[in-house]
Amino acid sequence: MGGIASALGDITLATRYVTLAYDYYELWAASSIDTTNTHTLLAYQLPNSYSILYNIYPALLFNLRSIPKSLFLMESAFYPTVAQEYGVPLDNRHLWTKSDWEMWAAATSLPQTRALFVKSLAKWINETVTDKALTDHYMTTGDGNYTDYPFIARPVVGGHFSLLAMGMFGRHGVPSERNYRER
């Protein structure tokens, strides 16, 4: 909203929205970052939980500067610690993943973590039974098979193009400091 207000020339309203967004981020971070400061939580009341933080992708894609670089770096360092053979599980409750979420997370990660996501998806495609249109929901271990709830040929696989979109906006590799919020 701050960007829209700014584009319309209302700097007072833009400042108000940006300040409010920063304040809400601080409230969220106080409850959602694990006490070890290594990752975000799936749920505030579950201290050992985690989830792929896919929804920070638009903030970086559109250069909103709403999230501090430290959050992107923290998550990027955490994902390899929970990675399985065919990817990073969605969260700590199950060993399945969603490939669109993984590619959004890859687009916000450092190059070595990005490579982990891309290589594990490629490995899943190349080594497992994929007798249906590309699914976005599969197991990260074992035979990598479809889950009990196969998601087949869904439009969310457009998330696979998130890395391409980042490249189109000049945000491939490690984004510059101007892409992140100051802390």
C-alpha positions as CSV (number, residue, x, y, z in Angstrom):
1,M,0.0,0.0,0.0
2,G,2.9,2.3,0.7
3,G,4.2,1.8,-2.8
4,I,0.8,2.6,-4.3
5,A,0.4,5.7,-2.1
6,S,3.9,6.8,-3.1
7,A,3.2,6.3,-6.8
8,L,0.1,8.4,-6.4
9,G,2.2,11.2,-4.8
10,D,0.8,10.9,-1.3
11,I,4.0,10.7,0.7
12,T,2.3,11.1,4.1
13,L,0.1,8.1,3.5
14,A,3.0,6.1,2.0
15,T,5.1,6.8,5.1
16,R,2.2,5.7,7.3
17,Y,1.7,2.4,5.5
18,V,5.5,1.7,5.4
19,T,5.8,2.4,9.1
20,L,2.8,0.2,9.9
21,A,4.2,-2.6,7.8
22,Y,7.6,-2.4,9.6
23,D,5.8,-2.4,13.0
24,Y,3.7,-5.5,12.0
25,Y,6.8,-7.3,10.8
26,E,8.5,-6.7,14.2
27,L,5.5,-8.1,16.0
28,W,5.4,-11.1,13.7
29,A,9.2,-11.7,14.1
30,A,9.0,-11.6,17.9
31,S,6.6,-14.6,17.8
32,S,7.6,-16.5,14.7
33,I,11.4,-16.8,14.9
34,D,12.6,-19.9,16.8
35,T,14.5,-19.1,20.0
36,T,17.7,-20.4,18.4
37,N,17.4,-17.7,15.8
38,T,17.9,-20.4,13.1
39,H,14.4,-20.5,11.4
40,T,10.8,-19.4,11.5
41,L,8.1,-21.5,13.2
42,L,5.2,-23.2,11.6
43,A,3.1,-22.1,14.5
44,Y,3.9,-19.7,17.4
45,Q,3.1,-22.3,20.1
46,L,5.3,-25.0,18.5
47,P,8.9,-24.1,19.4
48,N,10.5,-27.0,17.4
49,S,8.4,-26.5,14.3
50,Y,9.4,-25.1,10.9
51,S,7.9,-24.6,7.5
52,I,9.1,-23.5,4.1
53,L,8.8,-19.7,4.1
54,Y,7.6,-19.4,0.5
55,N,5.5,-16.3,0.9
56,I,8.4,-13.9,1.3
57,Y,9.1,-14.3,-2.4
58,P,6.9,-11.4,-3.6
59,A,8.7,-9.0,-1.2
60,L,12.0,-9.7,-2.9
61,L,10.6,-10.0,-6.4
62,F,9.0,-6.6,-6.3
63,N,11.7,-5.0,-4.3
64,L,9.3,-4.0,-1.5
65,R,12.1,-3.7,1.1
66,S,9.7,-4.9,3.7
67,I,11.7,-7.8,5.1
68,P,15.2,-7.6,6.5
69,K,18.0,-9.4,4.7
70,S,18.7,-11.3,8.0
71,L,15.4,-13.3,7.5
72,F,16.3,-14.4,4.0
73,L,19.8,-15.4,5.1
74,M,18.5,-17.2,8.2
75,E,16.0,-19.3,6.2
76,S,18.5,-20.0,3.4
77,A,21.0,-21.4,6.0
78,F,18.2,-23.5,7.7
79,Y,16.8,-25.3,4.7
80,P,19.8,-27.6,4.0
81,T,19.6,-28.8,7.7
82,V,16.2,-30.4,7.1
83,A,16.5,-31.3,3.4
84,Q,15.7,-34.9,2.3
85,E,16.6,-36.8,-0.8
86,Y,13.9,-35.2,-3.0
87,G,13.6,-31.8,-1.3
88,V,12.8,-29.9,1.8
89,P,9.6,-31.1,3.5
90,L,6.9,-28.5,3.7
91,D,7.0,-28.5,7.5
92,N,8.0,-30.7,10.4
93,R,4.8,-32.7,10.5
94,H,5.2,-34.7,7.3
95,L,7.9,-35.7,4.8
96,W,6.1,-34.4,1.7
97,T,6.7,-31.2,-0.1
98,K,5.2,-28.8,-2.7
99,S,7.5,-28.1,-5.6
100,D,6.1,-24.6,-6.1
101,W,6.8,-23.6,-2.5
102,E,10.3,-25.0,-2.9
103,M,11.0,-22.9,-6.0
104,W,9.7,-19.7,-4.3
105,A,12.0,-20.5,-1.4
106,A,14.8,-21.2,-3.8
107,A,14.3,-17.8,-5.4
108,T,14.9,-16.1,-2.1
109,S,17.9,-18.2,-1.0
110,L,21.6,-18.0,-1.4
111,P,23.0,-19.7,-4.5
112,Q,24.1,-22.9,-2.7
113,T,20.6,-23.4,-1.1
114,R,19.0,-22.5,-4.4
115,A,21.0,-25.2,-6.1
116,L,19.8,-27.7,-3.4
117,F,16.2,-26.9,-4.2
118,V,16.6,-27.1,-8.0
119,K,18.7,-30.3,-7.9
120,S,16.4,-32.1,-5.6
121,L,13.4,-31.3,-7.8
122,A,15.3,-32.4,-10.9
123,K,16.3,-35.6,-9.0
124,W,12.7,-36.2,-8.2
125,I,11.6,-35.7,-11.8
126,N,14.4,-37.9,-13.2
127,E,14.4,-40.8,-10.7
128,T,10.9,-41.4,-9.6
129,V,7.7,-42.6,-11.1
130,T,6.1,-39.6,-12.7
131,D,3.3,-41.2,-14.7
132,K,0.9,-38.2,-14.3
133,A,1.2,-34.6,-15.3
134,L,3.7,-32.9,-13.1
135,T,2.5,-32.8,-9.5
136,D,3.4,-30.2,-7.0
137,H,2.9,-32.5,-4.0
138,Y,5.1,-35.5,-3.4
139,M,7.2,-37.4,-0.8
140,T,10.8,-36.2,-0.1
141,T,12.0,-39.6,1.0
142,G,11.6,-43.3,0.0
143,D,10.5,-43.8,-3.5
144,G,9.4,-40.1,-3.7
145,N,6.0,-41.2,-4.8
146,Y,2.9,-39.1,-4.9
147,T,1.2,-38.5,-1.6
148,D,-2.2,-39.9,-0.6
149,Y,-3.6,-36.7,-2.0
150,P,-2.0,-36.4,-5.4
151,F,-2.2,-32.9,-6.8
152,I,-2.0,-33.3,-10.6
153,A,-1.6,-30.7,-13.3
154,R,-2.4,-27.7,-11.1
155,P,-1.7,-24.1,-12.1
156,V,0.4,-23.6,-9.0
157,V,3.3,-25.2,-10.8
158,G,3.7,-21.8,-12.3
159,G,5.8,-21.2,-9.2
160,H,8.5,-23.3,-10.9
161,F,9.1,-20.1,-13.0
162,S,9.9,-18.0,-9.9
163,L,13.6,-18.2,-10.6
164,L,13.0,-17.0,-14.1
165,A,10.9,-14.1,-12.9
166,M,13.7,-13.1,-10.5
167,G,16.2,-13.1,-13.4
168,M,13.9,-10.9,-15.5
169,F,13.9,-8.4,-12.7
170,G,17.7,-8.5,-12.4
171,R,17.5,-10.3,-9.0
172,H,19.4,-13.5,-9.9
173,G,22.3,-14.5,-7.7
174,V,22.6,-12.7,-4.3
175,P,20.3,-9.7,-4.4
176,S,21.9,-6.3,-3.8
177,E,21.5,-4.5,-0.4
178,R,18.9,-2.2,-2.0
179,N,16.5,-5.2,-2.2
180,Y,16.2,-5.6,1.6
181,R,14.8,-3.6,4.4
182,E,17.3,-1.8,6.7
183,R,17.2,-3.2,10.2
